[in-house]
């Protein structure tokens, strides 16, 4: 009986030793987890501080970017005049008409003048007859960013009937002009900065017909009201 009892006690002792070892292993594991949690918390605190610093630097960079960007735009001039040469059309080629304007360089055009001497005109940019819609838009793309930054921006085409104004401004479905390209660029900027700023976008479309402003987005049967161009105390269009 004594031997049997001793054997049982030895077995219990072995179980207790095994349980004790497991407890020690669990305690070490807990201490290890606590250390790692503390290290993780420390890293997160450090990363949060770095993120705050980076966000502060980013905001400063954004302000500097706007300042430098718009300073460069201002240096180019408040008013910029571009000249685009239209290539001869099929009918013009058929009747053997010739080009009057000649592309000299990206700033200069010339044409025959008195005694067949050439007279030159200088612009902020000259596009020859081979320039694409994309080429023309590239020189106005950054004005869209200026508009988002809070600057008033106006782009318009001026020239004789048939000189290519509508093509340059609107283009076609497969070859869009300045207006659809600028609209696409505007929405690209809004999507890019949508998580940093809140944007409100409004649009209207007017036609100046015989010195009268016409609302082109007004329903056909709606009564047309007299539209006036309103300005603030500084003379800026409201």
TORNUFI-273977 format. One record per residue (C-alpha): x, z, y; residue number from 1; residue in one letter. Coordinates in steps of 0.2 Angstrom, whole numbers, plus 5000, padded with zeros to 4 digits. Layout:
<rs>
[[X,Z,Y],NUM,'A']
...
</rs>
This chain:
<rs>
[[5000,5000,5000],1,'X']
[[5014,5004,5012],2,'X']
[[5023,4987,5009],3,'X']
[[5006,4979,5011],4,'X']
[[5003,4988,5028],5,'X']
[[5021,4984,5033],6,'X']
[[5018,4966,5030],7,'X']
[[5002,4965,5040],8,'X']
[[5011,4974,5054],9,'X']
[[5025,4962,5054],10,'X']
[[5013,4948,5055],11,'X']
[[5004,4956,5070],12,'X']
[[5021,4958,5078],13,'X']
[[5025,4940,5076],14,'X']
[[5009,4935,5083],15,'X']
[[5011,4947,5098],16,'X']
[[5029,4940,5101],17,'X']
[[5022,4922,5100],18,'X']
[[5009,4927,5113],19,'X']
[[5021,4935,5124],20,'X']
[[5032,4920,5124],21,'X']
[[5017,4909,5128],22,'X']
[[5013,4920,5143],23,'X']
[[5031,4919,5149],24,'X']
[[5031,4900,5148],25,'X']
[[5014,4900,5157],26,'X']
[[5021,4912,5171],27,'X']
[[5036,4901,5173],28,'X']
[[5025,4885,5173],29,'X']
[[5014,4894,5187],30,'X']
[[5029,4898,5197],31,'X']
[[5036,4880,5195],32,'X']
[[5019,4874,5201],33,'X']
[[5018,4886,5215],34,'X']
[[5036,4880,5221],35,'X']
[[5030,4862,5220],36,'X']
[[5014,4866,5229],37,'X']
[[5024,4874,5243],38,'X']
[[5036,4859,5243],39,'X']
[[5022,4847,5244],40,'X']
[[5013,4857,5258],41,'X']
[[5030,4857,5267],42,'X']
[[5032,4839,5265],43,'X']
[[5014,4836,5271],44,'X']
[[5017,4847,5286],45,'X']
[[5032,4837,5290],46,'X']
[[5024,4820,5287],47,'X']
[[5009,4826,5298],48,'X']
[[5021,4830,5312],49,'X']
[[5030,4814,5310],50,'X']
[[5014,4804,5310],51,'X']
[[5009,4813,5326],52,'X']
[[5025,4808,5334],53,'X']
[[5023,4790,5328],54,'X']
[[5006,4789,5334],55,'X']
[[5012,4796,5351],56,'X']
[[5026,4783,5351],57,'X']
[[5014,4769,5346],58,'X']
[[5002,4773,5361],59,'X']
[[5017,4773,5372],60,'X']
[[5023,4756,5365],61,'X']
[[5005,4749,5367],62,'X']
[[5005,4754,5385],63,'X']
[[5023,4746,5387],64,'X']
[[5018,4731,5378],65,'X']
[[5003,4728,5389],66,'X']
[[5013,4732,5405],67,'X']
[[5027,4720,5400],68,'X']
[[5016,4707,5393],69,'X']
[[5005,4706,5408],70,'X']
[[5020,4707,5419],71,'X']
[[5027,4691,5411],72,'X']
[[5010,4683,5413],73,'X']
[[5010,4688,5431],74,'X']
[[5027,4680,5433],75,'X']
[[5021,4664,5427],76,'X']
[[5009,4664,5441],77,'X']
[[4991,4669,5445],78,'X']
[[4985,4651,5444],79,'X']
[[4993,4639,5432],80,'X']
[[4990,4621,5432],81,'X']
[[4992,4611,5416],82,'X']
[[4992,4592,5415],83,'X']
[[4987,4583,5399],84,'X']
[[4989,4564,5397],85,'X']
[[4976,4555,5388],86,'X']
[[4981,4541,5377],87,'X']
[[4973,4524,5379],88,'X']
[[4957,4522,5370],89,'X']
[[4953,4507,5358],90,'X']
[[4943,4498,5371],91,'X']
[[4957,4500,5384],92,'X']
[[4970,4494,5371],93,'X']
[[4958,4479,5367],94,'X']
[[4958,4473,5385],95,'X']
[[4976,4476,5387],96,'X']
[[4976,4490,5400],97,'X']
[[4992,4499,5402],98,'X']
[[4997,4517,5406],99,'X']
[[4999,4522,5424],100,'X']
[[5005,4540,5421],101,'X']
[[5022,4542,5413],102,'X']
[[5028,4558,5404],103,'X']
[[5045,4563,5411],104,'X']
[[5047,4580,5403],105,'X']
[[5036,4596,5399],106,'X']
[[5034,4599,5418],107,'X']
[[5034,4582,5426],108,'X']
[[5024,4566,5427],109,'X']
[[5027,4551,5437],110,'X']
[[5018,4535,5442],111,'X']
[[5021,4519,5453],112,'X']
[[5020,4522,5471],113,'X']
[[5024,4512,5487],114,'X']
[[5036,4498,5484],115,'X']
[[5035,4501,5465],116,'X']
[[5045,4517,5468],117,'X']
[[5040,4531,5456],118,'X']
[[5032,4546,5463],119,'X']
[[5033,4562,5453],120,'X']
[[5021,4577,5451],121,'X']
[[5027,4594,5444],122,'X']
[[5015,4606,5435],123,'X']
[[5017,4622,5425],124,'X']
[[5016,4612,5409],125,'X']
[[5013,4594,5405],126,'X']
[[5006,4588,5388],127,'X']
[[5009,4570,5383],128,'X']
[[4997,4559,5374],129,'X']
[[5003,4565,5357],130,'X']
[[5000,4583,5361],131,'X']
[[4987,4591,5349],132,'X']
[[4973,4603,5352],133,'X']
[[4984,4617,5345],134,'X']
[[4998,4613,5356],135,'X']
[[4987,4615,5372],136,'X']
[[4979,4631,5365],137,'X']
[[4996,4639,5362],138,'X']
[[4999,4640,5381],139,'X']
[[4983,4648,5384],140,'X']
[[4982,4659,5368],141,'X']
[[4990,4674,5377],142,'X']
[[4977,4674,5391],143,'X']
[[4964,4680,5378],144,'X']
[[4975,4696,5375],145,'X']
[[4976,4698,5394],146,'X']
[[4957,4697,5394],147,'X']
[[4956,4711,5381],148,'X']
[[4968,4721,5391],149,'X']
[[4956,4721,5406],150,'X']
[[4961,4706,5416],151,'X']
[[4949,4693,5423],152,'X']
[[4953,4676,5415],153,'X']
[[4946,4659,5419],154,'X']
[[4951,4643,5410],155,'X']
[[4943,4627,5416],156,'X']
[[4946,4608,5415],157,'X']
[[4946,4597,5430],158,'X']
[[4947,4578,5431],159,'X']
[[4938,4561,5432],160,'X']
[[4924,4556,5420],161,'X']
[[4932,4550,5404],162,'X']
[[4948,4559,5407],163,'X']
[[4946,4570,5392],164,'X']
[[4939,4587,5399],165,'X']
[[4926,4589,5385],166,'X']
[[4938,4585,5371],167,'X']
[[4951,4597,5378],168,'X']
[[4938,4612,5381],169,'X']
[[4926,4609,5366],170,'X']
[[4934,4596,5354],171,'X']
[[4925,4592,5338],172,'X']
[[4920,4601,5323],173,'X']
[[4936,4596,5314],174,'X']
[[4947,4597,5329],175,'X']
[[4941,4611,5340],176,'X']
[[4946,4613,5358],177,'X']
[[4950,4628,5369],178,'X']
[[4933,4637,5369],179,'X']
[[4931,4638,5350],180,'X']
[[4950,4642,5347],181,'X']
[[4949,4656,5361],182,'X']
[[4933,4663,5353],183,'X']
[[4942,4664,5336],184,'X']
[[4957,4672,5344],185,'X']
[[4946,4685,5353],186,'X']
[[4938,4690,5337],187,'X']
[[4955,4691,5328],188,'X']
[[4961,4703,5341],189,'X']
[[4945,4714,5340],190,'X']
[[4946,4715,5321],191,'X']
[[4965,4719,5322],192,'X']
[[4962,4733,5335],193,'X']
[[4944,4738,5329],194,'X']
[[4951,4754,5320],195,'X']
[[4960,4760,5336],196,'X']
[[4947,4755,5350],197,'X']
[[4928,4753,5352],198,'X']
[[4924,4736,5359],199,'X']
[[4908,4729,5367],200,'X']
[[4906,4710,5368],201,'X']
[[4893,4701,5378],202,'X']
[[4892,4682,5381],203,'X']
[[4882,4670,5392],204,'X']
[[4882,4651,5394],205,'X']
[[4878,4643,5411],206,'X']
[[4878,4625,5418],207,'X']
[[4880,4621,5436],208,'X']
[[4868,4607,5438],209,'X']
[[4865,4600,5456],210,'X']
[[4872,4616,5464],211,'X']
[[4860,4626,5453],212,'X']
[[4865,4638,5439],213,'X']
[[4855,4635,5423],214,'X']
[[4855,4648,5409],215,'X']
[[4858,4638,5393],216,'X']
[[4854,4652,5381],217,'X']
[[4836,4654,5389],218,'X']
[[4822,4649,5377],219,'X']
[[4814,4632,5381],220,'X']
[[4797,4639,5386],221,'X']
[[4804,4654,5396],222,'X']
[[4802,4654,5415],223,'X']
[[4819,4650,5424],224,'X']
[[4824,4662,5436],225,'X']
[[4835,4659,5451],226,'X']
[[4853,4664,5446],227,'X']
[[4866,4670,5459],228,'X']
[[4884,4673,5458],229,'X']
[[4886,4692,5462],230,'X']
[[4902,4699,5469],231,'X']
[[4908,4717,5472],232,'X']
[[4915,4724,5488],233,'X']
[[4933,4716,5483],234,'X']
[[4925,4699,5481],235,'X']
[[4927,4699,5462],236,'X']
[[4914,4691,5452],237,'X']
[[4903,4704,5444],238,'X']
</rs>
